[in-house]
Amino acid sequence: MFEQIKHNMETISGIEIYPILSLLIFFFFFVGLGFWVFSYKKEKIKEMSEIPLDEGHGIISKDI
């Protein structure tokens, strides 16, 4: 079964670009996610971490 799939993939022209594109999308997504996490404001993270501990208080955000 694998031989049939391999043969079909070898006959498609331009198929070699798809693994490269998927690797680049994967790489840039996680680099962007890491940049976003490390550049996020510490005050906002602390505010969001305390939300489950608030008892019935509305969410007041300083970003709005």
Number of C-alpha atoms within 10 A of each C-alpha: 5 7 8 9 9 10 10 10 13 12 9 9 8 9 11 11 9 10 10 11 11 10 11 11 12 11 12 11 12 11 12 10 12 11 11 11 11 9 9 10 10 10 10 13 11 10 13 13 10 10 14 8 9 9 7 8 8 8 10 9 9 8 5 4
